[in-house]
Amino acid sequence: MGIETHIDPETGLRAHVVTGPLSIGPLIDTLEQVYRRPDFDPSHHVLWDLRASELAAFTSADIERTATHVAARWTPAPGTRAALVVARDLDYGLSRMYEQILAASWTGELRVFRGRDAAERWLFETPSAP
């Protein structure tokens, strides 16, 4: 598994591209490294591109552990968004489970997409008024 992280200096978008089977240990390690980076800003949007990865080894306990870890260490400003982009049906279902668990204890917005273009449009669109 590999995770390449890039933070766009103009938009602040933090993009992670994951290749190979995703596993909980390296994912948590990567998150910790990101949160310690001097250019990490909790108010900036994030995109996880998981299309070249596989989530099949993730258990429900791993999903819950990841959500708990993120909620405890990343407190974004209201309106901060995170997008997950997946290619396979199983990955979509697991990512939606993560979305639901994280929503219960996190101040940001998270959505799952099947295409990166749609995810990037959503990340930067202006929310509509209620």
C-alpha positions in Angstrom: 0.0 0.0 0.0 1.2 3.5 -0.8 -0.3 6.9 0.1 0.9 10.0 -1.7 -0.1 13.3 -0.1 -0.1 16.7 -1.8 -1.4 20.0 -0.3 -2.2 22.6 -3.0 -0.6 25.9 -1.9 -3.3 27.9 -3.7 -6.5 26.2 -2.7 -5.2 24.4 0.4 -6.8 21.1 -0.9 -5.2 18.1 0.7 -5.2 15.2 -1.7 -4.3 11.7 -0.9 -3.9 9.1 -3.6 -3.9 5.5 -2.3 -2.6 2.6 -4.3 -2.8 -1.1 -3.3 -4.7 -2.7 -0.5 -5.5 -0.3 2.3 -4.8 -1.4 5.8 -5.5 0.2 9.1 -2.0 0.6 10.5 -0.4 2.4 7.6 -3.6 4.6 7.2 -3.4 5.7 10.9 0.3 6.3 10.6 -0.3 8.5 7.5 -3.0 10.5 9.2 -0.7 11.2 12.1 2.0 12.4 9.8 -0.4 14.7 8.0 -1.8 16.2 11.2 1.8 17.1 12.2 2.7 18.7 8.9 3.4 22.5 9.2 1.2 23.1 6.1 -1.8 21.2 7.6 -4.8 23.4 8.0 -7.9 21.8 9.6 -10.1 24.3 7.7 -9.0 23.1 4.3 -10.9 20.5 2.2 -9.5 17.0 1.7 -9.8 14.4 -1.1 -9.0 10.7 -0.7 -8.6 9.1 -4.1 -9.0 5.4 -3.5 -9.7 4.3 -7.0 -6.4 2.4 -7.3 -6.8 0.9 -3.8 -8.8 -1.9 -2.3 -10.7 -1.7 0.9 -11.8 -5.4 1.1 -9.5 -6.1 4.1 -11.1 -3.3 6.1 -13.4 -4.7 8.9 -16.2 -2.8 10.5 -13.9 -2.4 13.5 -11.3 -0.8 11.3 -13.8 1.6 9.8 -15.0 2.6 13.3 -11.4 3.0 14.5 -10.5 5.2 11.6 -13.6 7.4 12.1 -12.9 7.7 15.8 -9.3 8.6 15.1 -10.2 11.3 12.5 -12.9 12.8 14.8 -10.5 13.0 17.7 -7.6 14.6 15.8 -9.2 16.7 13.0 -11.7 19.3 14.2 -12.4 21.3 11.0 -14.4 24.5 10.8 -18.1 24.0 9.9 -18.3 23.8 6.1 -15.0 22.0 5.7 -15.5 19.1 3.3 -13.9 15.7 2.7 -14.5 13.5 -0.3 -13.7 9.9 -0.9 -13.4 8.7 -4.5 -13.8 4.9 -5.1 -14.1 2.7 -8.1 -15.7 -0.6 -6.8 -19.1 -1.4 -5.3 -17.6 -2.9 -2.2 -15.4 0.1 -1.6 -18.4 2.4 -2.1 -20.4 0.5 0.5 -17.6 0.5 3.0 -16.9 4.2 2.4 -20.6 5.0 3.0 -20.4 3.1 6.3 -17.4 5.3 7.2 -19.4 8.4 6.2 -22.3 7.5 8.5 -20.1 6.7 11.5 -17.9 9.8 11.1 -21.0 12.1 10.7 -22.1 11.3 14.3 -19.1 12.9 15.9 -17.4 15.2 13.3 -17.9 18.9 12.4 -17.1 18.6 8.7 -19.0 17.2 5.8 -18.1 13.9 4.1 -19.4 12.4 0.8 -18.4 9.4 -1.3 -18.0 9.7 -5.1 -17.2 7.4 -8.0 -15.5 10.1 -10.0 -12.8 12.6 -9.0 -14.2 15.5 -11.1 -17.5 15.3 -9.3 -15.8 15.1 -5.9 -13.6 18.2 -6.7 -16.7 20.2 -7.9 -18.5 19.4 -4.7 -15.5 20.3 -2.5 -15.4 23.8 -3.8 -19.1 24.6 -4.6 -20.8 27.2 -2.5 -23.3 25.5 -0.2 -26.9 26.5 -0.9 -28.8 28.5 1.6 -31.3 26.6 3.8 
